[in-house]
Amino acid sequence: MSNIQSVLHETRVFTPSDEFVKQANVSGMSAYQALVDASQKDYEGYWAKLARETLQWKKPFTKVLDESNAPFYKWFEDGELNVSYNCLDTHLTTQPEKTAIIFEADDGSVTRINYRDLHARVCQFANGLKSRGIKKGDRVVIYLPMSIEAVVAMQACARIGAIHSVVFGGFSSKSLHERITDAQACAVITSDGQFRGGKAMPLKPAVDEALGMGGCEGVHSVIVYQRTNSEVTWGGNNIWWHDLVTGQGTTCEPEWVSAEHPLFILYTSGSTGKPKGVQHSTGGYLLGAMLSMKWVFDYKDSDVFWCTADVGWITGHSYVTYGPLAMGATEVIFEGVPTYPDAGRFWKMIQDHKVTTFYTAPTAIRSLIKLGGDLPRKYDLSSLRLLGSVGEPINPEAWMWYYTEVGQSRCPIVDTWWQTETGSHMIAPLPGAMPIKPGTCTLPLPGIQATIVNENGDEVFDQHGGFLVIKRPFPSQIRTIWGDPERYKKGYFPHEMRGYYLAGDSAHRDEDGYFWIMGRIDDVLNVSGHRLGTMEIESALVANPLVAEAAIVGKPHEIKGEAVVAFVVLKGARPADAAAAKKLAEDLRNWVGHEIGPIAKPDEIRFGENLPKTRSGKIMRRLLRAIAKGEEITQDVSTLENPAILEQLKEVVR
Ligand code: WTA
């Protein structure tokens, strides 16, 4: 709550410099307003014009938006194109020698690849995929560290019309298994291991484990990129990346697909235990990625763009693999961690590669402030012209540090609100148009009809806020949940929202109409900018033979934004002493790490003989949240079945 209070009182306003406004792609508020007006005057015409101007079509579309089977919207459906063609081939004649990717490895070594060579490598790998019988519509799971290869693998899938599903390397074998089986993948692309913070860590064993869990009979190929040279066990359907591409040609005719052909599935957490496979389109998705590069990142040919997100998340999809390449940018990709060899790594890399546009998450900013708040001053950051923030609300203190210490009070900050489901930025400043304020993502992108409604779907404009919704369909939005259209319909378009897209966040607007995101309205936590479902972690815990019941809540955390607190009821007695409790808590944390992945490990575990429930047996989560925060319990607990257990649950296992 303190966070929300402080942002409510924020009065600092930062207007872009004349110099920035002059060179901006959308220059001044009037230019922004003109775009908004155009979108309101003729919604479909507006998007059609942008889609024609921005994308390269093999076959032009004649239909724009098809709402006949709402909310299963279709955009530009009879048009044909290929995303990999738009990202690579379009630059072959104009700028083949331009560096596409500057890859900096964990150990600091740097590899550059230009557009000509990247195109050749993507084609070669695409031909390799085809040689394994992989074709349009097949699902391919990618489980790779940050690397040029990860981008090549994704682009190669797009080139042949295969649907990739990237799984973040921090997910466990069980999570990987769940995604492979749900997507019914026919191939997995992985590496022997990955380097992080000076250490080689295995990756392939998780794939072997996942495939051994059953239900993966459809996986006929496991392609392994050799990164760490560590020993791996080898299965019959395994093939080294380098062997797969040997002898393959360096051109590959793109598979021309409908604009509605699924480009990828990306799993994300929702309010039930099972992650949902968010399905994105080809045309609408790429349009969103490119327009936001142009408008929000004010992209220029001279830029060196760096988005620090992993390709395992949507941010890495849109602003590492697709958006920057489609624009013909030079971008930085980093294998390692921001704190190795020290907390100046990001700043050193900005200096070394002359980064102009830097995009990261508040959690990274907060931890770097803590580990070395004065480190940016040791480096030459004069190349920077624009900063970005994504994934969670940025607190004004972190914002001000980012603005003054990293951006040297020269660079606008674009605080970008969006989601896995929206594919690209929805609410964010156009930096040469609107003034910015710490903690607000400002105004919707032109054409995005975001607003705030109450539980009946009526728009509200006061400071109390309500549910964040988007009133009209937009090109880059989720098309469905893979294999579960009902869940898509119910989750995002509940009846009372009148056909608006329900984002799952609450927000309010200030006197300038700027949006302030207040947090999730569902059982989703945002831990270090990662989405985690409370039910997902609860199911993981109760799968442990010792656990009878578990409840997960979030509590504010200085660095991570939110921390995971687990309340656990054992099948047997509570641990006898502090040492036993500590041992068991550690075992359970590791268990969750194994079930879901290290990112989901509870920060705190508390054991009780029971959970606080109403007489009807409902867990009182509000009470648990108060206990987790260490707040005085002021609410009436007389309806509680078992008030005595509250004392037990106050004890944190250390
Ligand atoms: C939160 C990440 C405040 C929000 C791109 C959303 C934000 C969820 C912001 C989506 C922001 C994202 N300010 N909150 N600028 N950006 N969020 O799917 O709760 O991993 O619903 O997509 O992150 O997380 P996801």
Boltz pocket constraint, residues with backbone or C-beta under 6 A from the ligand:
constraints:
  - pocket:
      binder: B
      contacts: [[A, 268], [A, 313], [A, 314], [A, 315], [A, 389], [A, 390], [A, 391], [A, 392], [A, 393], [A, 394], [A, 415], [A, 416], [A, 417], [A, 418], [A, 419], [A, 420], [A, 421], [A, 427], [A, 441], [A, 503], [A, 504], [A, 505], [A, 517], [A, 519], [A, 520], [A, 526], [A, 529], [A, 530], [A, 531]]
      max_distance: 6.0
